[in-house]
Amino acid sequence: MFVSLNPDMEKQNDTLNPHQSLDLIASMIQQAKGNVQKSSFYFLLWGWTIVIANLGVYILIKFTDVKNPFIMFAITIPMAVVAVIYNNRQNKTEVVSTHLDKIHKWLWAGFGLNCALIVFVGKFIGWMVNPMIVLMCALPTFITGVMLKFRPLMLGGLVFWIAGTVLFFLRVEEQFLVAALAISLGYLVPGYMLRKSEK
């Protein structure tokens, strides 16, 4: 049983005509789109972080005798701290948070958890970590593009679906090079375009 926490709002909603109701829904969607649009920071932060990590691993495998080239991915730890601090500051300044905002945040939180779990079980899947993660990048990226009606992000999602599939057929060192390219096209290019549209 639903209990209204705000009787005045309930009375106000009862008096809305169909046109006003549509306006209210449209304004909520626009507010959610405005909040989601601020996510360009995350696309650029994680885009550059993952590109640098992948290129670093590729260079270490190809041109050095380093025993553990995957140490390059340790840069994701401080970047995760930066992302959390930025998110907390955004939450404090965000005037309105809609259901779409919450869905969007939990979608990406779930994606992050999946990435961590895949790395954790990497040994049991033959270290096919990169193909799995790139493939998983597709869904939240595509859905964010749909929410914003922003075609570059939708195309970024398609890039991830294609690249993630292709990665399964490549040698390990080649996977890091192609993954860096996919992240550049799927995150960085749309991220910069999204930032430009915010101004």
N, CA and C atoms as a LAMMPS dump frame, in Angstrom:
ITEM: TIMESTEP
0
ITEM: NUMBER OF ATOMS
597
ITEM: BOX BOUNDS ff ff ff
-5.0000000000000000e+02 5.0000000000000000e+02
-5.0000000000000000e+02 5.0000000000000000e+02
-5.0000000000000000e+02 5.0000000000000000e+02
ITEM: ATOMS id mol type element x y z
1 1 1 N 0.848 -1.2 0
2 1 2 C 0 0 0
3 1 3 C 0.871 1.233 0
4 2 1 N 0.578 2.211 -0.895
5 2 2 C 1.392 3.41 -1.024
6 2 3 C 0.864 4.497 -0.101
7 3 1 N 1.749 5.08 0.666
8 3 2 C 1.381 6.18 1.556
9 3 3 C 2.119 7.421 1.12
10 4 1 N 1.41 8.493 0.821
11 4 2 C 2.05 9.727 0.378
12 4 3 C 2.759 10.389 1.542
13 5 1 N 3.999 10.813 1.295
14 5 2 C 4.767 11.524 2.325
15 5 3 C 4.498 13.012 2.272
16 6 1 N 3.824 13.438 1.218
17 6 2 C 3.548 14.861 1.063
18 6 3 C 2.107 15.045 0.598
19 7 1 N 1.164 15.218 1.535
20 7 2 C -0.261 15.354 1.183
21 7 3 C -0.516 16.517 0.247
22 8 1 N 0.235 17.651 0.453
23 8 2 C 0.019 18.826 -0.398
24 8 3 C 0.355 18.515 -1.85
25 9 1 N 1.44 17.757 -2.032
26 9 2 C 1.844 17.396 -3.387
27 9 3 C 0.808 16.489 -4.015
28 10 1 N 0.245 15.582 -3.188
29 10 2 C -0.778 14.667 -3.691
30 10 3 C -1.994 15.45 -4.157
31 11 1 N -2.408 16.466 -3.374
32 11 2 C -3.549 17.284 -3.761
33 11 3 C -3.243 18.034 -5.051
34 12 1 N -1.956 18.53 -5.141
35 12 2 C -1.571 19.272 -6.328
36 12 3 C -1.612 18.367 -7.56
37 13 1 N -1.143 17.118 -7.406
38 13 2 C -1.14 16.176 -8.518
39 13 3 C -2.554 15.825 -8.951
40 14 1 N -3.492 15.796 -7.961
41 14 2 C -4.886 15.472 -8.272
42 14 3 C -5.505 16.538 -9.171
43 15 1 N -5.003 17.786 -9.062
44 15 2 C -5.605 18.886 -9.817
45 15 3 C -4.932 19.113 -11.167
46 16 1 N -3.895 18.343 -11.47
47 16 2 C -3.212 18.523 -12.752
48 16 3 C -4.077 18.014 -13.902
49 17 1 N -4.164 18.829 -14.944
50 17 2 C -4.861 18.352 -16.141
51 17 3 C -3.877 17.562 -16.996
52 18 1 N -4.344 16.863 -18.017
53 18 2 C -3.448 16.02 -18.829
54 18 3 C -2.252 16.781 -19.397
55 19 1 N -2.49 18.025 -19.844
56 19 2 C -1.4 18.82 -20.428
57 19 3 C -0.329 19.121 -19.379
58 20 1 N -0.767 19.487 -18.163
59 20 2 C 0.185 19.781 -17.092
60 20 3 C 0.958 18.528 -16.678
61 21 1 N 0.272 17.39 -16.682
62 21 2 C 0.938 16.133 -16.333
63 21 3 C 2.043 15.81 -17.328
64 22 1 N 1.744 15.996 -18.618
65 22 2 C 2.752 15.754 -19.654
66 22 3 C 3.93 16.714 -19.501
67 23 1 N 3.629 17.984 -19.178
68 23 2 C 4.692 18.975 -18.968
69 23 3 C 5.58 18.57 -17.798
70 24 1 N 4.937 18.064 -16.72
71 24 2 C 5.686 17.641 -15.539
72 24 3 C 6.615 16.467 -15.874
73 25 1 N 6.083 15.496 -16.601
74 25 2 C 6.886 14.335 -17.002
75 25 3 C 8.044 14.774 -17.9
76 26 1 N 7.745 15.672 -18.841
77 26 2 C 8.78 16.155 -19.762
78 26 3 C 9.882 16.892 -19.012
79 27 1 N 9.488 17.688 -18.018
80 27 2 C 10.493 18.439 -17.255
81 27 3 C 11.366 17.504 -16.423
82 28 1 N 10.761 16.415 -15.885
83 28 2 C 11.539 15.437 -15.125
84 28 3 C 12.548 14.73 -16.019
85 29 1 N 12.11 14.389 -17.243
86 29 2 C 13.016 13.735 -18.188
87 29 3 C 14.153 14.672 -18.564
88 30 1 N 13.825 15.956 -18.793
89 30 2 C 14.858 16.931 -19.132
90 30 3 C 15.843 17.103 -17.986
91 31 1 N 15.32 17.099 -16.732
92 31 2 C 16.193 17.217 -15.571
93 31 3 C 17.138 16.021 -15.492
94 32 1 N 16.584 14.833 -15.721
95 32 2 C 17.412 13.625 -15.687
96 32 3 C 18.474 13.676 -16.78
97 33 1 N 18.078 14.126 -17.974
98 33 2 C 19.039 14.233 -19.07
99 33 3 C 20.138 15.22 -18.724
100 34 1 N 19.764 16.322 -18.072
101 34 2 C 20.758 17.319 -17.674
102 34 3 C 21.752 16.746 -16.68
103 35 1 N 21.256 15.97 -15.731
104 35 2 C 22.142 15.356 -14.728
105 35 3 C 23.054 14.311 -15.365
106 36 1 N 22.478 13.474 -16.231
107 36 2 C 23.259 12.426 -16.888
108 36 3 C 24.314 13.04 -17.795
109 37 1 N 23.973 14.181 -18.403
110 37 2 C 24.883 14.818 -19.342
111 37 3 C 26.195 15.226 -18.667
112 38 1 N 26.157 15.419 -17.36
113 38 2 C 27.366 15.78 -16.627
114 38 3 C 28.344 14.613 -16.551
115 39 1 N 27.94 13.458 -17.047
116 39 2 C 28.789 12.277 -16.96
117 39 3 C 29.967 12.31 -17.921
118 40 1 N 30.135 13.379 -18.694
119 40 2 C 31.288 13.479 -19.591
120 40 3 C 32.587 13.351 -18.801
121 41 1 N 32.585 13.84 -17.57
122 41 2 C 33.782 13.744 -16.717
123 41 3 C 34.205 12.282 -16.557
124 42 1 N 33.24 11.401 -16.316
125 42 2 C 33.548 9.988 -16.087
126 42 3 C 34.049 9.308 -17.365
127 43 1 N 33.431 9.651 -18.503
128 43 2 C 33.886 9.065 -19.761
129 43 3 C 35.332 9.458 -20.05
130 44 1 N 35.667 10.722 -19.779
131 44 2 C 37.033 11.185 -20.042
132 44 3 C 38.018 10.63 -19.012
133 45 1 N 37.617 10.612 -17.744
134 45 2 C 38.495 10.075 -16.696
135 45 3 C 38.83 8.611 -16.957
136 46 1 N 37.78 7.793 -17.127
137 46 2 C 38.004 6.363 -17.324
138 46 3 C 38.536 6.06 -18.712
139 47 1 N 38.149 6.874 -19.689
140 47 2 C 38.666 6.683 -21.036
141 47 3 C 40.184 6.803 -21.064
142 48 1 N 40.7 7.916 -20.539
143 48 2 C 42.157 8.118 -20.527
144 48 3 C 42.86 7.102 -19.629
145 49 1 N 42.249 6.788 -18.493
146 49 2 C 42.863 5.823 -17.57
147 49 3 C 43.038 4.458 -18.225
148 50 1 N 41.973 3.955 -18.856
149 50 2 C 42.02 2.619 -19.448
150 50 3 C 42.874 2.593 -20.721
151 51 1 N 42.838 3.682 -21.493
152 51 2 C 43.688 3.754 -22.69
153 51 3 C 45.162 3.696 -22.289
154 52 1 N 45.55 4.513 -21.297
155 52 2 C 46.94 4.537 -20.832
156 52 3 C 47.352 3.181 -20.273
157 53 1 N 46.464 2.557 -19.488
158 53 2 C 46.767 1.245 -18.901
159 53 3 C 46.972 0.192 -19.992
160 54 1 N 46.066 0.164 -20.983
161 54 2 C 46.177 -0.816 -22.066
162 54 3 C 47.43 -0.607 -22.904
163 55 1 N 47.716 0.635 -23.265
164 55 2 C 48.918 0.919 -24.046
165 55 3 C 50.172 0.6 -23.24
166 56 1 N 50.124 0.902 -21.935
167 56 2 C 51.259 0.597 -21.071
168 56 3 C 51.55 -0.888 -21.011
169 57 1 N 50.491 -1.7 -20.859
170 57 2 C 50.657 -3.157 -20.818
171 57 3 C 51.207 -3.653 -22.163
172 58 1 N 50.66 -3.144 -23.254
173 58 2 C 51.126 -3.551 -24.59
174 58 3 C 52.618 -3.265 -24.765
175 59 1 N 53.045 -2.056 -24.379
176 59 2 C 54.46 -1.669 -24.514
177 59 3 C 55.346 -2.546 -23.638
178 60 1 N 54.91 -2.806 -22.412
179 60 2 C 55.706 -3.636 -21.498
180 60 3 C 55.836 -5.074 -22.007
181 61 1 N 54.75 -5.615 -22.567
182 61 2 C 54.799 -6.986 -23.1
183 61 3 C 55.687 -7.044 -24.347
184 62 1 N 55.539 -6.071 -25.208
185 62 2 C 56.184 -6.098 -26.511
186 62 3 C 57.666 -5.731 -26.46
187 63 1 N 58.012 -4.772 -25.592
188 63 2 C 59.366 -4.221 -25.666
189 63 3 C 60.203 -4.361 -24.392
190 64 1 N 59.678 -5.024 -23.354
191 64 2 C 60.456 -5.181 -22.123
192 64 3 C 60.359 -6.619 -21.619
193 65 1 N 61.113 -6.888 -20.576
194 65 2 C 61.083 -8.217 -19.949
195 65 3 C 60.379 -8.185 -18.585
196 66 1 N 59.559 -7.169 -18.355
197 66 2 C 58.839 -7.048 -17.089
198 66 3 C 57.98 -8.28 -16.868
199 67 1 N 58.07 -8.849 -15.678
200 67 2 C 57.345 -10.094 -15.387
201 67 3 C 55.843 -9.876 -15.237
202 68 1 N 55.47 -8.735 -14.705
203 68 2 C 54.044 -8.484 -14.484
204 68 3 C 53.628 -7.159 -15.136
205 69 1 N 53.431 -7.156 -16.45
206 69 2 C 53.056 -5.915 -17.146
207 69 3 C 51.674 -5.395 -16.752
208 70 1 N 50.855 -6.309 -16.189
209 70 2 C 49.478 -5.922 -15.831
210 70 3 C 49.435 -4.955 -14.652
211 71 1 N 50.611 -4.688 -14.054
212 71 2 C 50.688 -3.726 -12.952
213 71 3 C 50.235 -2.341 -13.407
214 72 1 N 50.264 -2.115 -14.724
215 72 2 C 49.815 -0.824 -15.268
216 72 3 C 48.368 -0.524 -14.876
217 73 1 N 47.582 -1.575 -14.684
218 73 2 C 46.176 -1.362 -14.338
219 73 3 C 45.99 -0.905 -12.891
220 74 1 N 47.084 -0.836 -12.145
221 74 2 C 47.01 -0.307 -10.781
222 74 3 C 46.616 1.168 -10.777
223 75 1 N 46.789 1.848 -11.918
224 75 2 C 46.4 3.265 -11.971
225 75 3 C 44.89 3.445 -11.838
226 76 1 N 44.132 2.356 -12.017
227 76 2 C 42.676 2.463 -11.862
228 76 3 C 42.278 2.704 -10.403
229 77 1 N 43.15 2.334 -9.461
230 77 2 C 42.817 2.488 -8.035
231 77 3 C 42.733 3.953 -7.633
232 78 1 N 43.8 4.771 -7.87
233 78 2 C 43.66 6.195 -7.519
234 78 3 C 42.572 6.891 -8.333
235 79 1 N 42.367 6.444 -9.584
236 79 2 C 41.33 7.066 -10.409
237 79 3 C 39.932 6.765 -9.863
238 80 1 N 39.776 5.583 -9.27
239 80 2 C 38.493 5.24 -8.642
240 80 3 C 38.223 6.167 -7.461
241 81 1 N 39.286 6.504 -6.706
242 81 2 C 39.152 7.435 -5.583
243 81 3 C 38.732 8.809 -6.098
244 82 1 N 39.367 9.25 -7.187
245 82 2 C 39.011 10.54 -7.798
246 82 3 C 37.544 10.542 -8.219
247 83 1 N 37.096 9.448 -8.828
248 83 2 C 35.706 9.343 -9.293
249 83 3 C 34.722 9.409 -8.124
250 84 1 N 35.05 8.745 -7.008
251 84 2 C 34.176 8.744 -5.831
252 84 3 C 34.087 10.153 -5.233
253 85 1 N 35.225 10.835 -5.134
254 85 2 C 35.24 12.202 -4.583
255 85 3 C 34.412 13.128 -5.466
256 86 1 N 34.599 13.021 -6.771
257 86 2 C 33.846 13.856 -7.715
258 86 3 C 32.355 13.578 -7.62
259 87 1 N 31.989 12.289 -7.514
260 87 2 C 30.589 11.9 -7.419
261 87 3 C 29.941 12.46 -6.156
262 88 1 N 30.672 12.409 -5.031
263 88 2 C 30.135 12.951 -3.777
264 88 3 C 29.886 14.451 -3.877
265 89 1 N 30.803 15.162 -4.52
266 89 2 C 30.628 16.607 -4.697
267 89 3 C 29.448 16.91 -5.606
268 90 1 N 29.276 16.091 -6.644
269 90 2 C 28.15 16.269 -7.557
270 90 3 C 26.821 16.048 -6.842
271 91 1 N 26.78 15.036 -5.973
272 91 2 C 25.555 14.737 -5.236
273 91 3 C 25.152 15.89 -4.317
274 92 1 N 26.149 16.592 -3.774
275 92 2 C 25.857 17.715 -2.871
276 92 3 C 25.304 18.92 -3.626
277 93 1 N 25.747 19.093 -4.878
278 93 2 C 25.316 20.261 -5.655
279 93 3 C 24.108 19.965 -6.541
280 94 1 N 23.753 18.685 -6.671
281 94 2 C 22.632 18.29 -7.521
282 94 3 C 21.324 18.682 -6.847
283 95 1 N 20.565 19.551 -7.52
284 95 2 C 19.323 20.061 -6.936
285 95 3 C 18.231 19.002 -6.941
286 96 1 N 18.048 18.335 -8.061
287 96 2 C 16.989 17.339 -8.203
288 96 3 C 17.586 16.03 -8.692
289 97 1 N 17.186 14.934 -8.053
290 97 2 C 17.62 13.615 -8.498
291 97 3 C 16.378 12.795 -8.822
292 98 1 N 16.253 12.377 -10.071
293 98 2 C 15.07 11.638 -10.507
294 98 3 C 15.331 10.132 -10.474
295 99 1 N 14.268 9.363 -10.742
296 99 2 C 14.408 7.908 -10.803
297 99 3 C 15.365 7.506 -11.927
298 100 1 N 15.332 8.25 -13.049
299 100 2 C 16.235 7.959 -14.153
300 100 3 C 17.692 8.168 -13.741
301 101 1 N 17.938 9.205 -12.932
302 101 2 C 19.303 9.434 -12.426
303 101 3 C 19.774 8.238 -11.611
304 102 1 N 18.891 7.757 -10.737
305 102 2 C 19.261 6.633 -9.869
306 102 3 C 19.505 5.368 -10.691
307 103 1 N 18.649 5.124 -11.685
308 103 2 C 18.83 3.964 -12.554
309 103 3 C 20.17 4.059 -13.277
310 104 1 N 20.469 5.259 -13.77
311 104 2 C 21.718 5.478 -14.495
312 104 3 C 22.93 5.217 -13.604
313 105 1 N 22.897 5.699 -12.377
314 105 2 C 24.019 5.498 -11.451
315 105 3 C 24.192 4.033 -11.085
316 106 1 N 23.077 3.34 -10.834
317 106 2 C 23.171 1.925 -10.463
318 106 3 C 23.585 1.064 -11.646
319 107 1 N 23.219 1.481 -12.851
320 107 2 C 23.655 0.776 -14.05
321 107 3 C 25.178 0.768 -14.133
322 108 1 N 25.792 1.944 -13.918
323 108 2 C 27.251 2.043 -13.994
324 108 3 C 27.919 1.41 -12.781
325 109 1 N 27.265 1.482 -11.622
326 109 2 C 27.821 0.826 -10.432
327 109 3 C 27.86 -0.693 -10.645
328 110 1 N 26.785 -1.23 -11.231
329 110 2 C 26.739 -2.66 -11.531
330 110 3 C 27.809 -3.049 -12.538
331 111 1 N 28.025 -2.193 -13.511
332 111 2 C 29.077 -2.437 -14.505
333 111 3 C 30.452 -2.484 -13.827
334 112 1 N 30.71 -1.536 -12.915
335 112 2 C 31.988 -1.513 -12.2
336 112 3 C 32.2 -2.771 -11.369
337 113 1 N 31.131 -3.221 -10.722
338 113 2 C 31.214 -4.448 -9.92
339 113 3 C 31.521 -5.654 -10.806
340 114 1 N 30.855 -5.724 -11.965
341 114 2 C 31.114 -6.821 -12.903
342 114 3 C 32.566 -6.837 -13.363
343 115 1 N 33.117 -5.644 -13.637
344 115 2 C 34.521 -5.55 -14.064
345 115 3 C 35.447 -6.096 -12.986
346 116 1 N 35.192 -5.702 -11.73
347 116 2 C 36.021 -6.167 -10.616
348 116 3 C 35.943 -7.683 -10.476
349 117 1 N 34.753 -8.244 -10.623
350 117 2 C 34.573 -9.689 -10.495
351 117 3 C 35.27 -10.442 -11.625
352 118 1 N 35.22 -9.884 -12.823
353 118 2 C 35.876 -10.542 -13.963
354 118 3 C 37.39 -10.566 -13.773
355 119 1 N 37.957 -9.462 -13.278
356 119 2 C 39.395 -9.433 -12.996
357 119 3 C 39.731 -10.46 -11.918
358 120 1 N 38.877 -10.56 -10.919
359 120 2 C 39.099 -11.481 -9.797
360 120 3 C 39.134 -12.944 -10.254
361 121 1 N 38.279 -13.283 -11.226
362 121 2 C 38.209 -14.674 -11.695
363 121 3 C 38.977 -14.863 -13.007
364 122 1 N 39.822 -13.893 -13.338
365 122 2 C 40.542 -13.918 -14.61
366 122 3 C 41.272 -15.215 -14.882
367 123 1 N 41.889 -15.774 -13.866
368 123 2 C 42.652 -17.018 -14.014
369 123 3 C 41.773 -18.152 -14.52
370 124 1 N 40.511 -18.169 -14.105
371 124 2 C 39.607 -19.271 -14.443
372 124 3 C 38.961 -19.116 -15.819
373 125 1 N 39.145 -17.931 -16.438
374 125 2 C 38.601 -17.728 -17.794
375 125 3 C 39.743 -17.505 -18.789
376 126 1 N 40.915 -18.056 -18.445
377 126 2 C 42.065 -17.973 -19.345
378 126 3 C 42.563 -16.565 -19.567
379 127 1 N 42.346 -15.693 -18.589
380 127 2 C 42.749 -14.279 -18.65
381 127 3 C 42.163 -13.556 -19.856
382 128 1 N 40.986 -13.985 -20.263
383 128 2 C 40.272 -13.267 -21.326
384 128 3 C 39.5 -12.1 -20.71
385 129 1 N 40.196 -11.333 -19.893
386 129 2 C 39.579 -10.238 -19.152
387 129 3 C 39.215 -9.075 -20.077
388 130 1 N 40.158 -8.674 -20.941
389 130 2 C 39.908 -7.527 -21.824
390 130 3 C 38.688 -7.717 -22.719
391 131 1 N 38.558 -8.852 -23.413
392 131 2 C 37.367 -9.029 -24.253
393 131 3 C 36.069 -8.939 -23.457
394 132 1 N 36.065 -9.527 -22.25
395 132 2 C 34.851 -9.508 -21.424
396 132 3 C 34.482 -8.094 -21
397 133 1 N 35.491 -7.327 -20.546
398 133 2 C 35.221 -5.979 -20.05
399 133 3 C 34.803 -5.055 -21.186
400 134 1 N 35.515 -5.135 -22.322
401 134 2 C 35.148 -4.292 -23.471
402 134 3 C 33.726 -4.624 -23.933
403 135 1 N 33.392 -5.9 -23.957
404 135 2 C 32.042 -6.315 -24.343
405 135 3 C 30.999 -5.752 -23.37
406 136 1 N 31.329 -5.758 -22.073
407 136 2 C 30.393 -5.245 -21.068
408 136 3 C 30.253 -3.725 -21.129
409 137 1 N 31.275 -3.041 -21.638
410 137 2 C 31.203 -1.577 -21.773
411 137 3 C 30.051 -1.157 -22.673
412 138 1 N 29.684 -2.051 -23.587
413 138 2 C 28.703 -1.711 -24.611
414 138 3 C 27.351 -1.301 -24.039
415 139 1 N 26.808 -2.118 -23.127
416 139 2 C 25.433 -1.894 -22.665
417 139 3 C 25.247 -0.57 -21.921
418 140 1 N 26.021 -0.271 -20.857
419 140 2 C 25.792 1.008 -20.166
420 140 3 C 26.092 2.222 -21.046
421 141 1 N 27.077 2.079 -21.942
422 141 2 C 27.396 3.193 -22.844
423 141 3 C 26.244 3.442 -23.8
424 142 1 N 25.718 2.369 -24.386
425 142 2 C 24.605 2.491 -25.328
426 142 3 C 23.37 3.049 -24.642
427 143 1 N 23.057 2.54 -23.445
428 143 2 C 21.861 2.999 -22.725
429 143 3 C 21.989 4.468 -22.329
430 144 1 N 23.195 4.887 -21.922
431 144 2 C 23.404 6.31 -21.603
432 144 3 C 23.157 7.153 -22.849
433 145 1 N 23.626 6.671 -23.997
434 145 2 C 23.373 7.38 -25.252
435 145 3 C 21.893 7.475 -25.573
436 146 1 N 21.153 6.399 -25.301
437 146 2 C 19.697 6.403 -25.536
438 146 3 C 19.018 7.392 -24.598
439 147 1 N 19.426 7.392 -23.321
440 147 2 C 18.827 8.315 -22.347
441 147 3 C 19.035 9.77 -22.75
442 148 1 N 20.217 10.06 -23.285
443 148 2 C 20.547 11.431 -23.679
444 148 3 C 20.12 11.756 -25.106
445 149 1 N 19.704 10.706 -25.843
446 149 2 C 19.457 10.841 -27.278
447 149 3 C 20.715 11.405 -27.928
448 150 1 N 21.86 10.82 -27.53
449 150 2 C 23.176 11.286 -27.983
450 150 3 C 23.81 10.186 -28.817
451 151 1 N 23.744 10.36 -30.138
452 151 2 C 24.163 9.314 -31.07
453 151 3 C 25.613 8.86 -30.906
454 152 1 N 26.577 9.772 -30.629
455 152 2 C 27.967 9.312 -30.474
456 152 3 C 28.143 8.246 -29.389
457 153 1 N 27.406 8.352 -28.285
458 153 2 C 27.497 7.332 -27.235
459 153 3 C 26.843 6.031 -27.671
460 154 1 N 25.758 6.138 -28.418
461 154 2 C 25.113 4.93 -28.932
462 154 3 C 26.058 4.206 -29.89
463 155 1 N 26.737 4.973 -30.734
464 155 2 C 27.717 4.384 -31.645
465 155 3 C 28.908 3.826 -30.867
466 156 1 N 29.252 4.506 -29.748
467 156 2 C 30.315 4.004 -28.883
468 156 3 C 29.961 2.631 -28.334
469 157 1 N 28.702 2.45 -27.962
470 157 2 C 28.24 1.15 -27.492
471 157 3 C 28.397 0.088 -28.564
472 158 1 N 28.054 0.439 -29.809
473 158 2 C 28.198 -0.506 -30.922
474 158 3 C 29.663 -0.863 -31.162
475 159 1 N 30.546 0.146 -31.015
476 159 2 C 31.993 -0.101 -31.156
477 159 3 C 32.438 -1.145 -30.137
478 160 1 N 31.953 -1.011 -28.899
479 160 2 C 32.335 -1.959 -27.843
480 160 3 C 31.824 -3.365 -28.128
481 161 1 N 30.609 -3.473 -28.641
482 161 2 C 30.07 -4.8 -28.974
483 161 3 C 30.919 -5.482 -30.052
484 162 1 N 31.275 -4.713 -31.07
485 162 2 C 32.075 -5.268 -32.167
486 162 3 C 33.494 -5.594 -31.69
487 163 1 N 34.146 -4.607 -31.031
488 163 2 C 35.529 -4.794 -30.585
489 163 3 C 35.642 -5.917 -29.563
490 164 1 N 34.676 -5.983 -28.632
491 164 2 C 34.705 -7.031 -27.615
492 164 3 C 34.646 -8.42 -28.226
493 165 1 N 33.865 -8.553 -29.288
494 165 2 C 33.765 -9.844 -29.98
495 165 3 C 35.067 -10.16 -30.705
496 166 1 N 35.627 -9.161 -31.401
497 166 2 C 36.868 -9.349 -32.154
498 166 3 C 38.023 -9.733 -31.233
499 167 1 N 38.063 -9.148 -30.031
500 167 2 C 39.173 -9.383 -29.097
501 167 3 C 39.355 -10.857 -28.744
502 168 1 N 38.281 -11.623 -28.737
503 168 2 C 38.377 -13.045 -28.404
504 168 3 C 39.243 -13.819 -29.4
505 169 1 N 39.397 -13.264 -30.61
506 169 2 C 40.136 -13.963 -31.664
507 169 3 C 41.575 -13.47 -31.819
508 170 1 N 42.006 -12.553 -30.941
509 170 2 C 43.349 -11.983 -31.039
510 170 3 C 44.283 -12.539 -29.978
511 171 1 N 45.589 -12.419 -30.239
512 171 2 C 46.576 -12.791 -29.233
513 171 3 C 46.504 -11.791 -28.086
514 172 1 N 46.957 -12.199 -26.909
515 172 2 C 46.818 -11.376 -25.701
516 172 3 C 47.405 -9.986 -25.88
517 173 1 N 48.651 -9.885 -26.408
518 173 2 C 49.257 -8.555 -26.528
519 173 3 C 48.499 -7.669 -27.509
520 174 1 N 47.93 -8.275 -28.564
521 174 2 C 47.152 -7.502 -29.532
522 174 3 C 45.843 -7.004 -28.924
523 175 1 N 45.314 -7.752 -27.973
524 175 2 C 44.063 -7.361 -27.321
525 175 3 C 44.187 -5.991 -26.661
526 176 1 N 45.336 -5.724 -26.042
527 176 2 C 45.511 -4.455 -25.33
528 176 3 C 45.566 -3.278 -26.298
529 177 1 N 46.146 -3.493 -27.461
530 177 2 C 46.224 -2.424 -28.459
531 177 3 C 44.843 -2.111 -29.023
532 178 1 N 44.093 -3.152 -29.366
533 178 2 C 42.751 -2.971 -29.924
534 178 3 C 41.791 -2.425 -28.865
535 179 1 N 41.953 -2.881 -27.607
536 179 2 C 41.105 -2.373 -26.522
537 179 3 C 41.323 -0.881 -26.328
538 180 1 N 42.581 -0.426 -26.419
539 180 2 C 42.882 1.005 -26.287
540 180 3 C 42.189 1.804 -27.387
541 181 1 N 42.195 1.254 -28.607
542 181 2 C 41.516 1.906 -29.728
543 181 3 C 40.01 1.957 -29.497
544 182 1 N 39.445 0.84 -29.025
545 182 2 C 37.995 0.773 -28.776
546 182 3 C 37.575 1.776 -27.696
547 183 1 N 38.359 1.872 -26.622
548 183 2 C 38.038 2.817 -25.544
549 183 3 C 38.132 4.248 -26.059
550 184 1 N 39.118 4.515 -26.912
551 184 2 C 39.262 5.865 -27.484
552 184 3 C 38.024 6.249 -28.285
553 185 1 N 37.538 5.293 -29.097
554 185 2 C 36.365 5.564 -29.935
555 185 3 C 35.064 5.536 -29.139
556 186 1 N 35.005 4.663 -28.129
557 186 2 C 33.755 4.48 -27.383
558 186 3 C 33.559 5.425 -26.213
559 187 1 N 34.674 5.862 -25.609
560 187 2 C 34.589 6.747 -24.443
561 187 3 C 35.102 8.163 -24.718
562 188 1 N 36.34 8.252 -25.249
563 188 2 C 36.976 9.56 -25.366
564 188 3 C 36.312 10.462 -26.405
565 189 1 N 36.08 9.929 -27.601
566 189 2 C 35.458 10.76 -28.643
567 189 3 C 34.063 11.239 -28.216
568 190 1 N 33.161 10.314 -27.775
569 190 2 C 31.85 10.79 -27.298
570 190 3 C 31.974 11.671 -26.051
571 191 1 N 32.948 11.379 -25.187
572 191 2 C 33.128 12.162 -23.964
573 191 3 C 33.446 13.61 -24.257
574 192 1 N 34.342 13.844 -25.199
575 192 2 C 34.689 15.223 -25.569
576 192 3 C 33.534 15.912 -26.277
577 193 1 N 32.805 15.168 -27.096
578 193 2 C 31.637 15.738 -27.766
579 193 3 C 30.543 16.076 -26.761
580 194 1 N 30.391 15.225 -25.742
581 194 2 C 29.399 15.461 -24.689
582 194 3 C 29.768 16.688 -23.872
583 195 1 N 31.065 16.809 -23.551
584 195 2 C 31.53 17.981 -22.798
585 195 3 C 31.28 19.258 -23.595
586 196 1 N 31.516 19.204 -24.896
587 196 2 C 31.29 20.371 -25.733
588 196 3 C 29.819 20.768 -25.743
589 197 1 N 28.928 19.766 -25.725
590 197 2 C 27.489 20.049 -25.747
591 197 3 C 26.999 20.607 -24.421
592 198 1 N 27.764 20.403 -23.329
593 198 2 C 27.373 20.921 -22.017
594 198 3 C 27.558 22.432 -21.934
595 199 1 N 28.494 22.958 -22.735
596 199 2 C 28.84 24.382 -22.628
597 199 3 C 27.835 25.24 -23.373
